[in-house]
Structures are given as structure tokens and as C-alpha cells.
Amino acid sequence: MLFLCFSQMLFRQCNSLIPKIQILERNFSRHFLTQPIRFRSTQHVYACNVRIASLSRAGKVEAARQLFDTMPERDVVSWNAMVTGYWQNRDLKESKMLFDLMPVRNVVSWNSMIAGCVENERVDEAFEYFCNMPRRNTASWNAMISGFVRYGRTEEAGSLFDKMPRRNVISYCAMIDGYARNGKIRQARALFDCMPIRNDVTWTVMISGYVMNGRFEEARELFDRMPDKDVNVIATTVMITGYCKERQIENARSLFEAIQLKDCASFNAMITGYAQNGNGEEALKLHTQMLRGLMKPDHSTLVSVLTACSTLPSLKEGRRTHVIILKRGFDSHLSICNALITMYSKCGGILDSESAFSHLNNPDLVSWNTIIAAFAQHGLYEKAVSFFSKMIMSGCEPDGVTFLGLFSACGHSGMVNESWHWFDSMVKNYKLIPRREHYCCLVDILGRAGQLEKAYDMIKEMPFEPDTGIWGALLSGCCAYSNAELGQLAAEKYFELDPQNSGAYIVLSNIYAAAGMWKEVKRVRGLMKEQGVKKKPAYSWTEIGDKVHFFVGGDVSHPNIEEIRSQLKKMGLQMTRMEDVEEICLAER
């Protein structure tokens, strides 16, 4: 969030210069394209420097180097532009070589190398450049502090901060963000309080720190005190995210509507909030509103929209979003492809999931785990194992989530022995320590297979206390095989951990009912009433056109309820007539 804030701040400050720069670059481009370049004055050197920077930003670093090499006269700006151009295009090695060849260096040269090393995840090398600098300015200290913060090295950042001869607002913001990212929210607030001058970025970073650390009330208190908060879209967006995390979705929407000039980040925060709170339909509506406003969604928007499609699930909207992804050129973007795999899997399109995976040039661990989980969800054990083998062959090491996918595949296919094989492989071959989730999967697999006593023995031998997930898995197995004695034990353990969950009461009641233990059924229902537990209503849904319709038992609030009842009545009559016809045909035989 800190780097987003800085980007927004710099964008606003530099916005007025953009037209002038564009005119300069256009004039210089026309000059270089139509006639040979003549280097007669410093103006020509300046023109080449502007062109080198422009080509580098466009990713044409070879063309920039060609222009650089043809310059008979270069100044330090020329060298700096080329050095920066290389590391901006992920060629730090060439940046270093050119830096070593520089006849003269200034503080900007050294700062560029520090920034390049940080960008390319070489923070120790960045510190070497920092230590070897003959002269430093405040930007040098800020670049190094921000680099340490970026990679979680807060103590080293703090040590540099204490040694700084002069600090500015960027120095304070970097340290506040660093402390917040590492959970040291008190140190962050102490630094915030002692700042001599604060700007809107400072307030936003501190508010974001509170939200990041789950201290929402303090974030809200600080936001209320913030000057000019009504025009600070970034701070408001942070608060929208905070409200959504607290499941106060209506308050988040009120804040969102109060933003006069909504940007992509504010839409993303609200769409993500709806998707993560199970309100996929509102997320899709907001996405449509965003598109109608001619706003281009970024990869964060599209991931959240795909998540919303998964929660509904809405294959039609998912395919529409996929079209937008293709148009925007995001079809090989890692996080988007991972979201596509999940969306298609949850919407029933497992072949589309496999197709989305095939578009990845270099799938990461998350990608492999996602496709294995997709096959597992559809009960395709062989496919899940096949992709696990491909994953190992590609050199990607599995983690605990990988084996959860394999366990899930075993569970959906009823493969008990195979699940034990993968459990042993996880521990012995890959040295992974099983977590509660792994034991929960094994208990579920054993319960589905009717091996309830074996599942209970495993629970007793676990190296940690079982949670509701594990007792719930055993309880479900007891319900499937009508084991009242073990079911009662599992339910009682579950109630100790979560006495307000209606599902466990219902399952236990069903176990007793199947065994004809009606007194116990009555006792469970009385216990529910005593605890104030109410059964959560189940619902069904259907997708018609562009809208998803939800139906709860006994609910008559749907606007088309009369038409629905009329059609159901007609269907009932037709079914009755079909039954009468079948009876007549059987009688005639």
C-alpha cells in the first residue's frame, strides 16, 4: 500500500508536466526519424537523453543503447538514463557493467543502482552500493530504507533511519509502513505521532497499517480525525477494505458511494469486498457499472470478478469475464489464470480449467495446487495424480496444500489405501509436517469408508488438539453409517468448541432419528432452544439471463412468485397426467 500511495502522490504532482514532456518527445522523435542526428550543442545531448529514457520506458532498451553508442558526446545524464533503462527492463547485469564504465558519477548514478538492485531482489548488493557512495542525499537514505522495508528487514531499516542526518516525509512513511507490515503497530504509531509535518500519504499509511493488523476501530478513529479525508480517495479506499474485512459491507458501500471521482482501486476494493463476503451478484453488478463508465479493469479487478463468479457459481458471467481477459491481454497472467482454473472448476467446466492451465508458460506452486484441487473436486483421481507427477518433473516442490488436493481426490474417489500412501509420501519423501487440515481429510476419508473406529483412533493419536473440522468430519461419517455412540461423542466435543453451530445439532438429531432414539431427538432440539441456536435456512438458486435468483423454503418475496407458482402447478398437473398414462399402459399389458 505504501508504494501505491507514493505512486498516486507522484502522479498528481507530475501530471501537469506530462503534456509538455509529450510535446518534447514528439518533436524529438520526428527529428530523429526524418533526418540524421547532429550533435552540435548541449541541446542535442539533452534531446538524446530524453529519447533514451523514452525508448527504455517503452521496453526498447536495445534501440536506446544503439542511440547511446552513436552519441559522440555524452553527459552524466546520458549514462544515468542508460543504466536505469537496463535494470528497468530486468537486465541488472548490464546496468552494473555500464555503471562501472562511467567516467563520472553523481549521486543520481548511485541512487539508480540502489533502486535497481532493490527492484531485482538484490537488497544486499543495494546496501553495498549505499555503503560505497562518496556522497549521499536524502533520496539515497530513503531508497535504502524502503528496500529493507520491502523485504521485511525492519531492524536494518530502523538502524539507517536513526542515522539519517536529515529526514523528510518519505523517510517517516517508509518506516511507519515497515513497522506496520511486521506487526509493530505501536512503534508505527509512535513514529507517526512524533512527525513534525504530516501529509495525506502519512495519514493513509498509518490508517492502512491499522487495517492490515486487524485494528479497525483505531483505523476508523484516525480516519475520522484525518484532515481533507473527503478528497483523499486512497485513504477512503483503505477504509472500504477495512469495513469489508469486518463484514460491515453496507458501511463500506456508503463510503464507496461518497467518493466523487472513483478510480480503479476503489472499485477493486468494493468488488473484492462483495466477493469475499459471499455477495457475488453485487460484485458482478459493480463490475458492470465499472465497464459502463469506460473504466478499464486491471488484473486485481478481474481476479475478484472471477472469485465472485466462483461463489455464485455463474459459468455465463465467468465466460464473459474470460472474454474481457483475452481482450485486455491478461490470458497468461499468473494470478488471473489461477483464478480462471478455480472459477471453471467450481462452475462445472473442468475441461476449461485444464485449458486455462495450459496457457501458463511458467506455472508456479499455486498454479499446480489449483489444477490438482480442481481435478480432486470433480473426483478425477487419475488426472490429479498425473498433474502431480508433471509438477514434480517440472522441478516444482510440493507443499502441504498440494497434498490436501491429493487427499481430497482420494476422498471423492473412495480410495482409502491411496490416501495413506500419499500421507506417508508427504512425511517421508518430502519431509512435510502434517497439519490439522491433513488429519481432517484423512478422518473424512475413513469416515466415508465406514472405518469410524480407525478414524477415532487417529484423532486420539494426533499431536495436537482436534478442532471443529476434525470432529465434524467424524460426525458426518457417524451419520452416514448410523453410529449413534461415536456420533454422540463427536457431537459433544464439537459443542464444547462451537456451541452455536446449528449443523452439528441437526446431524446428531438425524443420527438419533435413524436409530429410532426419539427421546434423544427431543433432547437435542431442547438443547438447541436452550442455547438459542437457530437452524440456518438452506436455499437453491438458478441463473436466468444475466441474473441469479435465490429461493428459500417458504419464502414468497420473489417478485415473480405468482408466475412461479402457476408454472409449478402446471408442471405438477403434467407429471400427474404422465403417471396416469403409465398406470393405464401397465394395466393394458
N, C-alpha and C positions, 0 to 999 in steps of 0.2 A: 504493500500500500504506500510505503514511503516513496518508492521510485515512481509510482503513478502520480502521487501528489507533486513531486518535483517536475515531472513531465508536463503536467497541466499548468503549473505555475510558469515554467519557461515558455510554454506555448503561448500563454496570454501576453507575456512580456515581449515576445519576439514577433507576435502576429502582425504588428504594424510595419515591420521591416520586410515581410515576405514579398509584397508586390514590388518593392524596389529591387530586391535580390533577383526576383524572377525576370525583371526587365533587363538587368545587367547580364544575367546568364543567357537570356535570349539573344541579346545583341552580340555578346562574345561568341556564342555558338554559331550565329550566322557568319561572323567574321572568319572563324576558323574553318568552317565548312566550304566557303566560297573562294578563299584566297590563301596563299602561304602566309604563315605567321612571321612577322618581323619583330625582332626583339631590339628595339631602339631606346627604350626608356623603362623606368620602373613601372609605368602603366602597363607595359606588355607583360612584365613579370607578374604583376597583380592579376592581369587577365588570365594568365595560365594557371595561377594558383586557384582562382575561382573555378576554372574549368576542371582541374584535377579533383577538387573537392566534390564538384557536381557529378563527375563520372564515377567516383568512388561510392558516393551515396546511391547511385543507380546500379551498383554491382559490377560496373565495367572497370575493374581495377587494372586489367591489362592495358586498356586504352589509356587510362590515367598514367600508367608507368611509361608508356610509349611517348606521351606528351612530355612527361618529366625528363626523359632521357634526351629529347631533342632540344631542350632549353639550354642555350649557351651560357645563360646567366640564371642563377637561382639564389634565392634568399632563404633565410631560415624558415619562413612560412611555407615555401615550396617543399622543403624536406619534411616539415611537420605534417603537411597535408598528405603526403605520400605515405609516411609512417602510419598515420591514423587510418588512411584508406585501407592498408593491408590488414590491420587487426580487425577493422570493422567488417571485413569480408573473410574472417576466420583464418587469416594467414599470419599468425603471430611470429612465426619463424622469420618470414621475410621482413616484418617490421623491425625485429631485433637486428637483422643484418644491416638494414638501411640506417637504423639508429647508430650502429657502431661506425658507419662510414661518414656520418655527418661531420662536416668541417667545423661547424659552430652549433652549439646547442643553447637553447634558452630554457626557462622554467617550464614553458608550454611543452617542449620536447619531452622532458622528463615526466610531466603530468600525463602526457599522452601514453607513454609506455606503462605507467602505473595503471591507468584506466584499461589499457589493452590486456594486460595480464589479469586484471580482475575479471574482465568480460570473458576471458578464456579459461577461467577457473585455475589461474596460477597465482594465487594470492601471496605465496611465499616469495615468488620471483618479483612480484609487485613491491613487496617490502624491501627487497634488495635494492631496487631502483630508488626507492624512497630514501633509504639509508645512505646511498651513494650520491645523492643530489648535492651539488655545491651550494645551491641556494633554494630555499623553499618559500612558497607563498601560502596563503590560507587555503587556496584550492588544492594544493598538494596534500596538506593535512586532511582535508575533507575527503579527498579521493581515497586515501589510505584507510581512514576511519570507516567510510562507507563500505570499502572492500572487506574489512574484517567483520563488520556487522552482517554483510551479505552472506558470509559463510559461517555465521554463528560464533565467531571468535570475539565475544563481547569484552572479555577481560583485556585483551590486547588493544581493542578499540578504546576502552576506557583509559588505559595507560597513556595512549597517544593523546587523547582528549585532555588529560590533566597536564600534559607537557606543552600544549599548544600556546604559543606566545600571544596570539590573537584569535578569538573565536567569533563566528558570525551565526546567523540563524540556521544555516545549513549544518553547521557543526553540532548545534544543540539537537536539531531534528534527527540527525543520524544516530546520535547516542540514545535519544528517547526511544526511537524505533528499535534500536538494538536491544535495549533493556526489556522493552515490551515483548519482543519476539522470543526472548529467553525466559519469559515469565517473571522478570524482576520489575514488576509494575510499580512498586514503592519507589525504587531508585529512579524510574522514569518520571514519576510524578514529582519527586523532589527536584529533579533537574528542570522540569517544566516550571515549577513554582519559582525557581531562582533565576529564570531567564530575564535579562534586562529588557529585552524587546521581544514581543511575540507577533507573528503574522498569522494569516489564515491557515497556512500549511502546518505551523506548530500546533495549533488547536486541533487540526484534523488528525495529525499523527498521534497525539495523546488520546483523543477520543477513540481512534482506531485501536490503540493499544489496549484500552479497557474492553472494547468489544471482543478483541482477539483472545483475551484472557478470561472471558465469561463474566466480566464485572459490568454488567449492562446498566445497573442503576447509577453507578458512578459515571459511566459514559453519558447517560441521559442528563445527569446533573451538570456535567461540564458543557454539554451541548446547549443546555438552556442558558448558561452564562456566556456563551460564545458571542462576541460582537459580530454583527453583519452575517449571522448564520443563514438568513433568508436568501442571500445571494451566493452562498457557498454550496455549490452542487456536490462537491466531493464529500464534505462533512455530512451533508444530508444523506448521501448515498451510503456512507458508513453506518449511519443510524438506521437506515432501512434494513441493511444487512443484520444489524443488532436486533431489531424488532422481530425479524424473520427467525433468527436463531432462538428467540424467546417464545416463538409461536404466537406472537401478537401481530398477526398478519393484517388485521384491519388498521392498526396504528401505522404499520409500515406503508399501507396503501394510501393513507391520509397524507403522510409525509411526501410520498411519491407524487401525488396529485398537486401538492403545493409547489412543486418545482416548476417554475415558469419555462425555463429552457432545458428540457430534458435531453440528456446525452445518452450514448450507448451504454455507459457504465451504470447509469441509474436504471435504465430498462433491464439490464442484465441482473442487477441486484433484486429487482422486484420479480422478474421471471423465475430466477433461481429460488427465491423465497417461496413462491407458489409451488414450484416443482418439488422442493424438499419437504413441504408441508402437506403433500398429497393432494394439492388442488391443481391438477394438470390442466383442467379445462380453462381456468383463469389464466394460466401461464400461456396457453396457446392463443387465447384472445388478445393478450397483451403483445404477443409476438406479431399477430396480425396487425394490431394498431401501429406497431413499430414500422412494419413494412409499408403500411399505407402512408405513413409520414415520411416516406422515401429515405428512411434511415437504414444504413447497411449493417446487418448483424455481423459481429465478429465471431471468432471461434468459441468464446465463452457463451455467447448467446445461443449458438447452435447446440452446444453440449447440453445446456439447460433445457432447451426445447425438446431435444431427444429424450432427456430424462422424464420430461412431462409426458411425452408420447408413451414411454415405458410404463408409467404409473397408471395410465388410463385403462388398458393399453389401447392405442389408436394407430393401427397399421397405416391407415389412409393418411393421417397427418404426418406420420413418420416418413412415408414415401415423399410427401410434399417437401418436407424439410430436407430430405436427401437430394431432391432436385436443386434446392437453393444451395446446398453444399457443393454440388457439382458446378453450378454457375459461378460460385464465389471462388472456386479452385481449391477448396479445402478437402477434397476427396482422399488425399493421402496424409492429412494432418493426424498425428498420432492420437491425441485425446478425442478428436471427433470420430475417428474410425472405431476406437474402443467403445464410444457411446453408441455408435451405429450397430455394432455387434450385439450389445446388450438390448438395444431397442428392438431390433428384428427378432431376437430370441424370445423376449417377453411377449411380443406380438404374434408369435407363432411362425415367423419366417426364418427358420434355421438355415435354409439354403442361402438366403440373403445375408445372414450373419457370416457364413463362410465366405461369401463373395466380398463382403466388406473387409474381412481379414486379409484376403488375397491382394487387396490394393495397398497394403502396407509394405514398404520397401524394407524397413528395418524394425520389425515388431519388437517391443520391449516386454519386460516381465508382465506388466499389466495386460498387454495385448494377448499374450499366451494364456494367462489366467482367465481372461474374459471369454475367449473362444472355448476353452476347456469347460468352463462353467456353463456356457450356452449349450454345448452338447450334453452335458450332465443333466441340465434342466429338461431336456427333451428325451432323456432315457437312452441316449446313444452312447453306450459304454465304449464300444469298439472305437468309435470316432474320437472320443475323449482321450483314450489311451494312445491312439495314433498321433494325435496332435501333441500329446505329452512327449512321445518319442521324438517327434520333429523338433520340439523345443530343446530337448537335450542335445540333439545332433547339431543344432544351431549354436550351441555353446552357452545358452542361457540357463543359469542355475535356478531350480525351482525354490519356492519358499513355502511357508505354511498355507498360504491361500491356494497355491497350486494343488496341494494335497486335499484341501477342503473340496475342491472341484472334483477330484477323483473319488473321494468318499461319497460325494453327492451322486456321482454317476453309478457307483456301486449300489447305493440305496435305492435309486429309481429303477435299477435293473434286478434287484434282489440278490446281489452277489456278496454273500457273507464272507466266504473264504478269500475272495479277491480283496475285500476291504482290509482284512488282516495282513495280506501281502503288502499292500501299499503303506499300512501303518508301520510295519517292520522296515520297509524300504526308507521311509521318511526318517526314522530314528537311526538306523544302522548305516545306510548308504549316504544320506545327506546331512546327518548329524543335527537334525532339527528337533527342538524340544516341543512335544505336543502341548497344545493349549486346550482350554475348556471346550472351544468350538470343535476340536478334533474328537474329543471324547464324546461330545454331544452327538456328532454324526455317527459314531460307532454304536452308541446306545440306541439311536434311532434305527440303524440298520438291523441290530439284533432284535429290537422290539418289533419291527416289521416282519421279521422272520419267525417270530414267536418264541425266541430264545430269551425270555424275560428274566429268568434266574441268572443267566450268564451276564445279562446287561446290568442287573443289580449288583452282582459280584464286582463287575468292573467299576461301578460307581464307588463302591466301598474301598477299592484299591487305588483310587485316583490320588495323585499327590497334592490335591487342593480340594477345598470345599466345593461341592456341586452347586450350580446356580439354577435359576428357574428354567433355563433352556434344557438342562440335562434332566431335571425331574419331569418337565413337560414332555420330553421325548419318551421317557419310561411310562408316563401316564397314558400317552397316546397308544403305546403298544399294549398296555393292560386293557384299554378299551377295545382294541381290535380283537383281542383274544379272551375277553371277559374274565380277567383275573382280578377279582374283587379284593383279595387280601393284599396283594402287592400294589394294586391301584390305590387303595386307601392310604397305604404308607407313602406312596409317591405324592398323592394329593396333599397330605398333611405337611410334608416337607415343603411343598410348593406354597401352601398357605402361610407358612412361617416367614417366607421370603417376600411374598406378594399377596397379601390377603384381599386385595381389591380387584384381582383379575377374575372376571366372570367366566372365562373359558374353562379354567380348571374345575370350577364348581359344576359346570354343565357336563363336562366329561365324566367326572366322578358320579354324578347323578345318573348318567346314561349307563355306566358300568353296573351300578346297583339295580337299575331298572331291568337290564338284560338278565341279571341273576335273580330277578323276582324279589329283591330285598326292598319292598316298598316303604317300610319304616325308615330305612336309611335314606331313601329318596326324599322323604318328607323332612328328615333331619337336615339334609344338605340344603334344601330350599329354605328351611327356617334359619340356617346359619347364614345364607346369603342375605336374607332380610335383616338379620341381626347386625351384620357387618355393613349394611347399606349398599350392597353390591347389586347393580342392575345389569341385566343381560344386554349387551350391545346388539342392536338390530343389524341383521345381515341385509345386503342389498344386491340386486342384479342390475346390469346395465346393458345397453345396446347403442351402437353407433349408427345414426341415420343422417346421411348428408354430411354436414360439417359440424354436427352437434352430438354430444354423448348424453344419453338420457339415463338417469338413475331411478331405480324403483325399490322402495322399502315395503315390506309386508304391511298391508293395511293402510298405506299412505294414499290419500286421494288428492294430493296437492298438485299433481301434474296438470298443466293447462289443457291437455287433450284427453283427460280421464274418461269423458263420456264416449269419445270415439274409440278409445282403447277397450272400454267395457263392451261396446257394441260389437267390435271385431272379435273379442274373446267369446262373446255369446254365439256369434255366427260359427266360429271355429268349433265350439262345443257341440252345436247342433250338427255340423257336418261330421264330426267324429262319431256322434251318436248314430247318425244315419249309416255310416260305414260299418259300425258294429252290428246294426240290424241286418244289413246286407250280408255280412259274413255269417250271421246266425242262420239266415234263410238258405244260403248256399250250403252250409253244413247239413241242415235238415234235409235238403233235397238229395244229398249224397246218401 
